Amino acid sequence: MWAWANTVSIVLKQVKLFFWLFSQGMIRITSKLPRVGTTIFTTMSALAAEVGAINLSQGFPDYDCAPELTDLVNKAMKDGHNQYAPMAGLMSLREQISIKFEKLYGAHYNPDTEITVTAGGTQGIFTAICAAIQPNDEVIVFEPAYDSYAPAIKVMGGVVKSLELSPPDYRIPWDMVRRLISNRTKMIILNSPQNPSATILQQNDIDELCSIVKNQDILILSDEVYEHLIYDNQTHESMARYEELRKRSFIVASFGKLFHTTGWKVGYCVAPAELMTEFRKVHQFLVFSVNSPMQYAIAEYLKDENTYLSLASFFQQKRDHFREGMAQTRFQLLPCAGSYFQSVTYSNISDEKDVDMALRITKEFGVASIPTSAFYTKGTDHHVLRFCFAKRQETLDEAVNKLMKI
Ligand SMILES: Cc1ncc(COP(=O)(O)O)c(C=O)c1O
């Protein structure tokens, strides 16, 4: 309903704009993304700020990154590393990324030809889609999905083939994936650990995926920005682990998620050389290169593997603490195997639409969340809200205290 009302309001605004521009004798632009308006993320964060609510909506920490890391950035700046970095990224950083893949997944990526530093995960995603998708190519997207995939596909003239997954488990029905595959299928987008459902790919998903893509000209875009936020000693099934998948995958990652520095917008993409060549052709005209001082700092910081290996236990503690607190509310917890999102259902509390529920809780009880219908193209509403637990313990406790009043 919200998605439909939002679309109608956007179309009306565009019609009004058209007539206004026409009356002013001004030049008109035909939108490539006519249905894209203000996102629910912006709406919820703005509302949280307006009413002074605790903001558990958007995915970013409310605590600072390690002081060692900011010291390293300061040092890089003072040492004069303030000019353009190489187009593909600083070699010392690419070398560290390569070492990390070798160590964790036994996969070799050549820093010279197969790794590119990007302005965050989002730019890596956009660039991979832009490099690979031709008009009318079909891309399979599992929903609920991170909101940048579909617009990037559409801007390139591609066709989004979405497959909706449902709570509580959000498992991928591989028989339906097989039915969706056509001779126009160019790419499958995967995201594990997944935002917003907090699910992870399991070994049987990997087996199914391998058998589907084998001998097919299908690429994979694997969004692994939450690769280290995985709990209960489970394994991150990176595409890099499996040759059948590795050889056709763009893998995207984010230092923002890794080091609590979402505002720095630094990430990377790895892919086999022939894919990376095309990726870089777009990258060099989209951003050319990513800011230098952060790259120097991260290259140094990454040398200590504990900086990323300690993340799972750091976030698992937060997850467990938040879940314990939320278990005292009337919300029902969905499983959380990875990422820093905890979803809940509220069917026993209200039959309101999830958008209405999220708005009301923000205004009346002072905690902002994201209604997960926002992650479905059709606005499918399973009465699920997503909370981000990448917050200080005091913030999480305060939020739980407020939510207990519902
Ligand atoms: C699933 C997913 N992919 C990619 C990104 C983007 O990462 P970055 O902030 O590095 O662009 C996010 C950020 O929230 C995300 O949740």
PDBQT file of the ligand as one rigid body, heavy atoms in Angstrom, charges set to zero:
ROOT
HETATM    1  C1  LIG A 501      23.676  -5.443   1.704  1.00  0.00    +0.000 C 
HETATM    2  C2  LIG A 501      24.452  -4.184   1.551  1.00  0.00    +0.000 A 
HETATM    3  N1  LIG A 501      25.263  -4.062   0.493  1.00  0.00    +0.000 NA
HETATM    4  C3  LIG A 501      25.993  -2.950   0.307  1.00  0.00    +0.000 A 
HETATM    5  C4  LIG A 501      25.939  -1.891   1.197  1.00  0.00    +0.000 A 
HETATM    6  C5  LIG A 501      26.734  -0.652   0.912  1.00  0.00    +0.000 C 
HETATM    7  O1  LIG A 501      27.933  -0.575   1.538  1.00  0.00    +0.000 OA
HETATM    8  P1  LIG A 501      28.730   0.823   1.515  1.00  0.00    +0.000 P 
HETATM    9  O2  LIG A 501      28.206   1.657   2.635  1.00  0.00    +0.000 OA
HETATM   10  O3  LIG A 501      30.148   0.425   1.668  1.00  0.00    +0.000 OA
HETATM   11  O4  LIG A 501      28.453   1.452   0.175  1.00  0.00    +0.000 OA
HETATM   12  C6  LIG A 501      25.086  -1.972   2.304  1.00  0.00    +0.000 A 
HETATM   13  C7  LIG A 501      24.962  -0.849   3.235  1.00  0.00    +0.000 C 
HETATM   14  O5  LIG A 501      24.082  -0.774   4.046  1.00  0.00    +0.000 OA
HETATM   15  C8  LIG A 501      24.332  -3.161   2.490  1.00  0.00    +0.000 A 
HETATM   16  O6  LIG A 501      23.512  -3.309   3.534  1.00  0.00    +0.000 OA
ENDROOT
TORSDOF 0
